[in-house]
């Protein structure tokens, strides 16, 4: 599992851009989605922390809480099967459980 703390461009190149492209959400010639995602990850985890400082429930470089993860699957992706299938492809066979947030950057 790579550390991107001192390599934000690597995070953009290896995680953000491929995921946006894979989901068909690539931004064309605008960098706004990339900058929003990168800025969020930097603010939340400094591109390093995979568990919440202070022992909270948030996981991964974006520091998503398990309840938020579950809500996205149950109340958003459930009604968008094509997008859900594209997201599922990034799980590499892992189940749709929040524990994958800690180590799967995609």
Backbone as CSV, one residue per row, in Angstrom:
resi,resn,N_x,N_y,N_z,CA_x,CA_y,CA_z,C_x,C_y,C_z
1,UNK,0.858,-1.160,0.000,0.000,0.000,0.000,0.907,1.227,0.000
2,UNK,0.836,2.009,-1.062,1.726,3.168,-1.176,1.363,4.294,-0.220
3,UNK,2.367,5.082,0.098,2.157,6.287,0.875,2.322,7.467,-0.067
4,UNK,1.339,8.342,-0.085,1.368,9.486,-0.993,1.628,10.799,-0.267
5,UNK,1.967,10.727,1.022,2.143,11.933,1.814,3.089,12.944,1.213
6,UNK,4.154,12.480,0.606,5.112,13.402,-0.008,5.029,13.349,-1.532
7,UNK,3.972,12.712,-2.048,3.847,12.552,-3.495,2.403,12.758,-3.952
8,UNK,1.865,13.967,-3.797,0.483,14.188,-4.218,0.260,13.965,-5.715
9,UNK,1.252,14.260,-6.541,1.079,14.022,-7.970,0.946,12.531,-8.260
10,UNK,1.646,11.714,-7.494,1.490,10.268,-7.635,0.079,9.823,-7.306
11,UNK,-0.525,10.436,-6.298,-1.911,10.126,-5.934,-2.852,10.503,-7.076
12,UNK,-2.610,11.642,-7.683,-3.421,12.060,-8.835,-3.247,11.075,-9.985
13,UNK,-1.997,10.738,-10.291,-1.702,9.881,-11.441,-2.118,8.428,-11.235
14,UNK,-1.970,7.921,-10.016,-2.194,6.498,-9.754,-3.580,6.177,-9.209
15,UNK,-4.266,7.165,-8.645,-5.559,6.892,-8.023,-6.665,7.744,-8.635
16,UNK,-6.579,9.045,-8.486,-7.702,9.905,-8.872,-8.009,9.820,-10.365
17,UNK,-7.025,10.054,-11.212,-7.271,10.067,-12.656,-7.755,8.720,-13.180
18,UNK,-7.117,7.593,-12.813,-7.626,6.315,-13.315,-9.054,6.000,-12.845
19,UNK,-9.384,6.387,-11.622,-10.740,6.114,-11.135,-11.758,6.985,-11.867
20,UNK,-11.470,8.262,-12.005,-12.389,9.115,-12.759,-12.579,8.594,-14.180
21,UNK,-11.502,8.196,-14.813,-11.597,7.638,-16.167,-12.397,6.340,-16.179
22,UNK,-12.126,5.465,-15.229,-12.816,4.177,-15.159,-14.303,4.300,-14.890
23,UNK,-14.679,5.366,-14.212,-16.099,5.589,-13.925,-16.772,6.421,-15.006
24,UNK,-16.003,6.826,-16.011,-16.559,7.666,-17.057,-16.829,9.074,-16.570
25,UNK,-16.121,9.485,-15.538,-16.310,10.808,-14.952,-15.089,11.690,-15.173
26,UNK,-14.289,11.343,-16.178,-13.102,12.155,-16.446,-13.536,13.568,-16.800
27,UNK,-12.731,14.477,-16.419,-13.119,15.881,-16.475,-12.759,16.582,-17.779
28,UNK,-12.270,15.863,-18.756,-11.880,16.522,-19.997,-10.734,17.468,-19.771
29,UNK,-10.955,18.738,-20.020,-9.858,19.694,-19.889,-9.938,20.510,-18.601
30,UNK,-10.838,20.170,-17.693,-10.910,20.908,-16.438,-10.295,20.085,-15.314
31,UNK,-9.588,20.740,-14.439,-8.932,20.049,-13.331,-9.751,20.133,-12.048
32,UNK,-10.911,20.742,-12.085,-11.692,20.961,-10.868,-11.991,19.670,-10.099
33,UNK,-12.479,18.596,-10.744,-12.741,17.378,-9.967,-11.465,16.790,-9.345
34,UNK,-10.383,16.846,-10.080,-9.104,16.336,-9.569,-8.662,17.149,-8.362
35,UNK,-8.732,18.468,-8.488,-8.306,19.326,-7.387,-9.208,19.168,-6.168
36,UNK,-10.512,18.986,-6.376,-11.426,18.775,-5.258,-11.099,17.481,-4.527
37,UNK,-10.894,16.408,-5.273,-10.581,15.121,-4.644,-9.215,15.159,-3.961
38,UNK,-8.228,15.715,-4.622,-6.894,15.806,-4.022,-6.932,16.665,-2.766
39,UNK,-7.576,17.809,-2.835,-7.667,18.691,-1.674,-8.377,18.038,-0.509
40,UNK,-9.423,17.271,-0.803,-10.149,16.558,0.255,-9.242,15.546,0.940
41,UNK,-8.534,14.755,0.152,-7.647,13.736,0.735,-6.511,14.374,1.532
42,UNK,-5.957,15.464,1.031,-4.889,16.143,1.769,-5.419,16.671,3.093
43,UNK,-6.577,17.303,3.071,-7.159,17.864,4.295,-7.509,16.768,5.303
44,UNK,-8.087,15.688,4.816,-8.583,14.652,5.713,-7.488,13.755,6.283
45,UNK,-6.506,13.408,5.475,-5.527,12.404,5.925,-4.077,12.801,5.706
46,UNK,-3.847,13.962,5.108,-2.492,14.367,4.710,-1.888,13.340,3.750
47,UNK,-2.756,12.621,3.049,-2.377,11.556,2.125,-1.544,10.474,2.817
48,UNK,-1.772,10.293,4.096,-0.970,9.320,4.844,-1.809,8.491,5.820
49,UNK,-2.645,9.132,6.610,-3.390,8.421,7.657,-4.495,7.565,7.050
50,UNK,-4.519,6.309,7.409,-5.539,5.397,6.890,-6.591,5.052,7.940
51,UNK,-6.346,5.482,9.154,-7.353,5.405,10.219,-7.428,6.789,10.850
52,UNK,-8.582,7.123,11.374,-8.800,8.477,11.890,-7.931,8.759,13.099
53,UNK,-7.310,9.934,13.079,-6.548,10.379,14.240,-7.486,10.442,15.438
54,UNK,-7.038,10.011,16.590,-7.855,10.058,17.790,-8.787,8.877,17.949
55,UNK,-8.718,7.922,17.049,-9.485,6.694,17.203,-10.909,6.725,16.697
56,UNK,-11.268,7.673,15.848,-12.615,7.723,15.293,-12.829,6.656,14.248
57,UNK,-14.025,6.623,13.667,-14.366,5.543,12.744,-13.901,5.737,11.300
58,UNK,-13.436,6.933,10.927,-13.117,7.213,9.529,-11.916,6.389,9.060
59,UNK,-11.982,5.967,7.788,-10.957,5.092,7.213,-10.497,5.605,5.857
60,UNK,-9.281,5.261,5.499,-8.754,5.545,4.179,-8.241,6.963,4.031
61,UNK,-7.665,7.221,2.869,-7.066,8.520,2.618,-8.098,9.634,2.521
62,UNK,-9.349,9.286,2.233,-10.423,10.286,2.225,-11.158,10.348,3.558
63,UNK,-10.795,9.458,4.490,-11.382,9.440,5.825,-12.910,9.359,5.780
64,UNK,-13.417,8.369,5.054,-14.856,8.140,4.991,-15.257,7.255,6.171
65,UNK,-16.371,7.588,6.790,-16.880,6.776,7.888,-17.666,5.591,7.336
66,UNK,-17.625,4.447,8.022,-18.354,3.271,7.555,-19.842,3.534,7.291
67,UNK,-20.500,4.309,8.131,-21.925,4.577,7.901,-22.154,5.351,6.604
68,UNK,-21.238,6.246,6.269,-21.352,6.982,5.005,-21.156,6.033,3.835
69,UNK,-20.164,5.176,3.929,-19.922,4.166,2.896,-21.183,3.335,2.664
70,UNK,-21.765,2.857,3.747,-22.952,2.013,3.623,-24.128,2.784,3.036
71,UNK,-24.273,4.038,3.424,-25.350,4.862,2.891,-25.196,5.079,1.386
72,UNK,-23.982,5.289,0.936,-23.739,5.469,-0.499,-24.180,4.225,-1.268
73,UNK,-23.827,3.044,-0.744,-24.220,1.806,-1.425,-25.732,1.574,-1.347
74,UNK,-26.319,1.827,-0.192,-27.736,1.511,0.016,-28.703,2.529,-0.574
75,UNK,-28.307,3.770,-0.655,-29.252,4.811,-1.049,-28.862,5.602,-2.289
76,UNK,-27.716,5.312,-2.850,-27.309,6.001,-4.077,-26.965,4.995,-5.168
77,UNK,-25.939,4.190,-4.928,-25.500,3.246,-5.965,-26.541,2.164,-6.251
78,UNK,-27.314,1.804,-5.274,-28.372,0.799,-5.460,-29.308,1.187,-6.605
79,UNK,-29.520,2.463,-6.784,-30.439,2.953,-7.805,-29.739,3.387,-9.089
80,UNK,-28.443,3.148,-9.153,-27.646,3.456,-10.332,-26.782,2.234,-10.650
81,UNK,-27.404,1.178,-11.184,-26.689,-0.092,-11.355,-25.460,-0.007,-12.249
82,UNK,-25.489,0.829,-13.273,-24.300,0.940,-14.136,-23.126,1.547,-13.382
83,UNK,-23.392,2.586,-12.607,-22.338,3.200,-11.808,-21.881,2.244,-10.707
84,UNK,-22.812,1.553,-10.079,-22.461,0.581,-9.033,-21.554,-0.508,-9.589
85,UNK,-21.850,-0.971,-10.782,-21.015,-1.997,-11.409,-19.617,-1.468,-11.691
86,UNK,-19.524,-0.232,-12.147,-18.209,0.372,-12.407,-17.425,0.528,-11.112
87,UNK,-18.103,0.936,-10.043,-17.436,1.069,-8.741,-16.995,-0.305,-8.247
88,UNK,-17.847,-1.302,-8.395,-17.534,-2.662,-7.953,-16.255,-3.173,-8.623
89,UNK,-16.016,-2.775,-9.858,-14.823,-3.224,-10.573,-13.540,-2.785,-9.872
90,UNK,-13.597,-1.677,-9.135,-12.408,-1.201,-8.418,-12.172,-1.955,-7.112
91,UNK,-13.101,-2.799,-6.724,-12.938,-3.555,-5.478,-12.140,-4.833,-5.677
92,UNK,-11.820,-5.160,-6.904,-10.981,-6.323,-7.226,-11.451,-7.584,-6.513
93,UNK,-12.762,-7.813,-6.543,-13.319,-9.010,-5.941,-13.599,-8.910,-4.458
94,UNK,-13.208,-7.823,-3.823,-13.492,-7.633,-2.400,-14.983,-7.345,-2.222
95,UNK,-15.522,-7.697,-1.081,-16.937,-7.390,-0.838,-17.153,-5.891,-0.645
96,UNK,-18.406,-5.476,-0.760,-18.758,-4.062,-0.601,-18.876,-3.719,0.871
97,UNK,-17.779,-3.872,1.598,-17.813,-3.571,3.031,-16.887,-2.393,3.322
98,UNK,-17.235,-1.661,4.341,-16.490,-0.440,4.643,-15.036,-0.700,5.028
99,UNK,-14.711,-1.884,5.490,-13.326,-2.171,5.873,-12.359,-2.006,4.702
100,UNK,-12.868,-2.148,3.468,-11.989,-1.972,2.311,-11.522,-0.542,2.137
101,UNK,-12.202,0.411,2.798,-11.814,1.810,2.687,-10.397,2.056,3.202
102,UNK,-9.973,1.292,4.176,-8.681,1.547,4.808,-7.515,1.330,3.870
103,UNK,-7.586,0.322,3.028,-6.414,-0.036,2.221,-6.602,0.046,0.718
104,UNK,-7.850,0.132,0.244,-8.091,0.233,-1.185,-8.265,1.710,-1.534
105,UNK,-7.270,2.289,-2.156,-7.312,3.709,-2.481,-8.252,4.017,-3.630
106,UNK,-8.584,3.016,-4.404,-9.475,3.249,-5.519,-10.874,3.033,-5.071
